[in-house]
Structures are given as structure tokens and as C-alpha cells.
Amino acid sequence: MRIGILTSGGDCPGLNATIRGVAKACYEIMDDVQIIGIQNGYYGLINNIAKEMVPNDFSGILTLGGTILGSKRQAFKMLSMDEDKIKSMKDTYKKLRLDCLLTLGGCGTHKTANLLSAEGLNIIGLPKTIDNDIFGTDVTFGYYTAIDIATDCIDRLHTTAASHSRVIVCEIMGNKVGWLTISAGIAGGADIILIPEKPYDINKVIKSVTDRIEKGKSFSIIAVAEGAYDVEEAKLKKKERAKKREEENITTATSRIVAQIQRETGIDTRSCVPGHILRGGSPNAYDRILATKLGAHAAELIKQGLFGRTIAIVGNKITSNRLSDIAGIMKFIDDDNQLFQTARNIGIHFGR
């Protein structure tokens, strides 16, 4: 059995733990297994950059951040329209004599995995993203570690904000969804949370800040998802929003929010952008366990010959979905979501 593994898209804590879980389970439950590590995601599959791995390659990587296989972002739209690249991936699969290919990644990775599955390759996906936006799974590996890191960032902002009577706006990763921001915002005691699913009214954000001052609160913490936008931008298409921001010399929603609060209230307002810190470092205990469980389940599917699927956790149970059922579908936060309702019930404002 020759099993290919690749990691695609942004790195996150838990990738190596998942690779290790797959490998150890495959070696344990199957005979005569050869694992092929494909370098730098789909780029490596297109260009046949791969190496045969041995059991020792998977030792000591449970706690290691990043990915030992390397990763590149490869746009799904480009791949889906480029028949030569699709042919190259299929050719590499055959040249490497793979019996199946495991793809560890987020929404874009799953779209391409489904494309390859539809082309007749034996594919199994594993849900990786700190954004937690993959449809059909309650959680993705890397998410809870990123929550811990983001929460620690917000925790540390409280003392400096209080010391200087400031408003501090913390920008959390999440371009299209707000799972990471709302979770870290609740855990870190943010006063206002702004996420892409809930376009904000800056006047209401400012009112929330001034209301806190009137109640004797000397500072405010605002957690903002990097993809957040206001109610006026919500009326525009994505390209129109980008063009408008470019014309107004706005780099991020966070920088504009800071300037607006400062201008309208005179309150000293600062921004903090943890950025890729949220992706880095060792996975926490939860993600190490989750990654191992997901990887081991992938090995079980390989042994059973069940392909065209992606591993998921639903109701605390490891299961799998058909790639064709979940690829291209993003998991958003709606008004009925318990996290959203919890935040509202404890007085967190969403600028609405």
C-alpha cells in the first residue's frame, strides 16, 4: 500500500501531529505500507516533488509546529481552469504508484481534493484550519490552539489598556468567518467583537465605547476579525469593497476603526495585530489528541478502501463526510449560533 500525504494552504498547529497519527496507525494496522511525503502541497503534486519516508521520519513531531512536508497556497480557481496542472497531478499520482492520497488542509484544499476525487483518484481529506470554517465538522485541528494564543493576546491587552485608559483593537485572523475571533473574544473578555458575518455600524461601536466610559469603565477591548466590514461595505461586492478601501488608503478594517474611534471620541486608541503568531508553535493538548484521532481514523478508511471522503468530528464522535457533500461550502456563524447568543447574553456588543 503506497500512501501519499500532502499539506496545503496556511500552516497551523497540529499538522505534524496529524501526519504522525496517520503514519503510526498505518504502520500498526496494515502490512507492507510505504508512505510518500509530497512536498509543498499541491505544488509538489503538480511538479512531482516527493520522497519516500520511513518510520523514524514521524518520531518527535507530535509537538512540532508547522509542517515537515512544507506547504504552498495553490488557488483552486486556477487549478480548476488549468487542465495541464490537473493532468500533472494525476500523472504524479500514477508515477508515484500511489494507492491513495491524503490531503491536509482547509476549504481550498478540500475543493481541489474533491476535484481530484472526481477525476478518479483515491482521496481522503483531513480538516485543517485555525478558522474552523470547514462545513460538516464541528471543529478542525489547529483551531483550539489558535484560540489559546489569541486569548492570551487579548488577556495581555487588558492590563496595558487599563493602565493608560485606552481603547485597544486586536485584529484576529479570519478573513471570511469569525469563529476564532468570537471564541477568543469571549475567552479573553473582549467588550466588543466584530466579525465578517455581522457587518458593523461604526457609530454603534463608538457608542458602546462611550457608554462604557459613562459607566466608569476606563478602557475597552475590541476583538476584530481581519475580514470584518461595516454596514456600508456590506452593500458592495467584494471587488467593490477592495477598490473602495484602496481609494481611501485603508489597509485593514482595524486601522480604520482605530482612526474613527480616535477622531470621534478623542480617546487614545491603539491596534494590535498578532498575525501569524496565531498559526505558529506547538499544538495544545486538545489539538494533539484531536489530530491523532483524525489521523488514525484516516488510516482506518484507507484499510477499508473508503475514499472520496474527509474526516470530521460531529457531536464528539469521529466520522467522515463525502468530499462532494462538503467541498466549496463554508461554515458561518448565524444568529442562532450558541456562541453568538452567549456573547450577546453577557453584554458583548457586535456593533449592530
N, C-alpha and C positions, 0 to 999 in steps of 0.2 A: 504494500500500500504506500503510494507516494503522495504526500500531503503538502501542498503549498500554503504558505501563510504570508500575508502582507498587511501592513498598517498604513492607512491612508488618511489624509486630512490633518487637522491640527493634533499635536501630541497632547497627552493628558496622563495623569497618574493612573496606573493600573494596566497600561498596555502590556508591559513586560510580565506582570503578574498573570494576565490572561494568556499570553503566549506560553508561559511556563505551565499553566493549568492544562492547556491543550496538550502540550508535549508530554507531560508526566502521565496524563490519563491515557494518551495514545500508546505510549510505551508499556503501560500497565495492562490495558485491556485488549490489546491487539498484538498479533505476532508479525514480525518482519515489517516494521514500519520505518519509512525514511521520510524525514521532514525537510522540506526545501524552503529556505528563507528567501523571500523575494524582497529586494532592497528598494527603498524609497517609493513604496506604494505602487499605484498603477503605472507610474513612470517606469519602474523596474520591470513590470509585466510587459509593457509595450516594448522595452529595449532589451529584454532577456538578461536582466542583471539579477543573478540569483546564486545561492550557494547551498550545498548540502550541509546540513547541520548534524551535530552529534549530541548525545545526552548531556555532556558537560557544558554545552553552549547555554543550557537552560538552568544551570546552577547559579545561585547567588543573585538572581534577578527579581525575586519576589518583591523586594523593597525598592528596586531601582526605578526612578522616574524616567520619562521619555520612552523611547523605543529602540531596542537593539537592532531593529531592522531598518530604521530610518523611515522618513515619511515625506511626501510631497503633496501639495494640493493640485489635483488634476480636475479641471472643470468638467462636470457631467455633460453640460450642453455641448462643449467642444468634442468630447468623446462620442456622444450620440450622433453627431453630424459628420464625424470623420471616420469613414469606412476603413481607411488604411490603418488607423490606430486600433480599431476593433479587430481587424484581421491580424494585426501584430500581436495583440493579447491572446487571441485564440491560437496563433502559431506558437507563441512561447509556451502556453499551456501544454500543447502537444509535444514540443521539443523537450520539455522537462519531464515528459511522460507522467503528468500528474493524474491521479485518480480523483482528486478534488482540490478545491482552493478555498481557504478561509480568509475572509476579508474583515479586518477590524477597523471600524470607522463609524462616522455619523451619517447624516441624511444623504449627503452627496455620494459617499462611499456605497451606501445601500442602493442608490439609484443605479450606479454603474454595476454593482453586483447583480441586480435584477436584470440589467441589460445582458450581461454575460450568461446568466442563467437561461434567459430566453434564447440565447444563441446555442444552447445545448451543453454548456459546461456545468460540471457539478460544483455548486457554490453553497457555502454556508457563511452567513454574516454574524458578526458579534457586535453588539451595540456600545459604541464608544463615543462619548461626548460630555464635556462639562456642562453643556447647555441643557441636557436631559430632554431633548425635543424630538426624539425618535418615537413615532407612533407605534402603539401596540406593546410597549413595555412600560412598566411603572417607573423604572429607574435604569440609568445607564452607568457603566463603571467610569469613574473619574469625577462624577457629579458631587458625591458627598465629600470627597477630599477638597474639591474646589469650594464647596460651601464652608468647610472648616477654615480655609485660608482667607476667603472673603470676609467671613465673620470676624476673624482675628484682626483684619484690616479695619473694619468698622469699629470693633471694640477699642482699638488704639486711638481712633479719631475722637472718641468721646472725651478723653482727658484733655487733649490739646484744644478741642473746640470749647470745652467748659472753661479752661484756663484763660482763654482770650475772648470769650463771648462771641464766638464766630458761628457762621453757618459753614459747614463743610459738606461739599457734594462729592460723593465717592462713586466713580464710574466702574461698574461691574461688567464683565464680558457677557454678551448675549445680544446678538445683532437682530434676531427676529423674534425671540421669545424671552420671557422674564423669569424663568424658573430659578435660575441661580440668584438673581437679584432679590426676588421676593423671599426666598429661603434665607439668604444671608441677612437681608434686611430685618426679617422677624427675629432671627437668632441674635443679631447684633444690636437690636433695639433702635433701629432707624425710625425717625419720626415721619418721614415722607418716603414713599417708594414710587418710582416712575419706571414703567415697563412698556415695551412695544405694543402689547395687546390693549393697553389702556391709554390712548393719547391724552396728554395732559393740557390743562389750561394754566399758563404761567401766572395769571392773576390769582388763581386759586392756590397755587403753590406759594406765592408770596403772602397771601392772606393766612395760610397755615403757619408760616414763619412768624408773621406779626402777631397772630393770635397767641402763639406760644410765649412771645415776649410779654404780652399783656397779662398772661397768667403767671409771670415771674420766672419763666424759663430763659436762661441767658444764652442758650445756644440751640442749634438744630442740626441734625444729621440727615442728609438726603441721599438715599441709595438710588442710583440711576443706571438702568441697563444701557449699554452703549448704543443700542438701536432704538432708544426711546425717541418719540417725536410728538409735537404739540398738535392741538386740535385743528389748527390751520393747515399744517403739513399733512394731516390725515386726509384732507380733501384732494391732495395731489397724488399723482402716480409716483412710483419710486424714482424714476429718472427725473421727474419734475422737482421732487424734493431735493435730490442731489444737486441739480442745477441751481436751485434757489439758494441752497447753502453755500455753494461755490461763489455765487454772485455777492452774497452777504459776507463772504470770508469767514464762514462758520466751519470750524474743523470738526467739532463734535457737539452733540446736544448738551453735554456737560459744560463746555466752555461758554455756550450761550446762556444757559441757566445761571451760571455764576455771575456773568455780566449783568443779566437782567435783575437779579436779586440785589446786587450791589448798587446798581443805578437807581432802582425804585425805592430802596429802603435805607441805603447808606450803611447797612450792616457789613462789617468785614466778612467777605465770603471767599472761600478758597476751594480748590478742587484737588482731588487725589485720584490717581489712576493706577491701580495695582497692575493692570495689564496682564502680561504673560506670567507674572508671578503666580497667578491663579492656576496656570497649567502645569507649573513645574514641581519638582521634588517628589518625595516618596508618597505613595498612596497610604491613606489611613487604614486602620484595621478593617473597617466595613468594606472598603473597596478591594482590599486584598482577598477577603473571603468571597465577595461577590464575583470578582474576576476569576477566581479559582473555580467557583461553582459553574459559571458560564462556560469557561474553557473546558471543564470536564464534561459538561453536557454536550458540547460540540463534538467531543470525541465519541460520545455515545451515538450521536446521529451519524457520524462517519461509519462507525461499526455496523449500524443498522442500514446504511445505504440510503439515508433520507437527506436529499439535497434540495436546493431551491428554497431554503428556509433561513431564518435568522433567529438567534436565541433571544429569549425575553424573560423577564420576571413579572409575573402577574399575581397579585394577591399573595406575595411572599413565596410563590412557587415558580421554579424554573421550568420554562416551557419553550415553545418556538412558534413562530408565525411563518406563513408563506411570504417569501420576498415580494411576490406580486401583489400581496394584500397591503403591504405597509410602505413600499418604496415610493418616494415622492410625496408622502403625507407627513405633515409636521404636527406635532402635539403642542397645542396652545393652552394658555390659561384663560378660561372663560369665567363669567360672573358667578357661576355656581361652584367653582372650584373651592375646596375647603381651605387651602392656603390663603386664597384671596379673601374669603369670608372671615377667616381667623384674623387676618391683618386688619380688616375693617372693624371687626368687633372689639379690638383692643385699641382702636383710635388711630391707627396708622392711616395717613392720607395718601391719596393717589392723584392729587391734582385734578380732580374731576368735580 
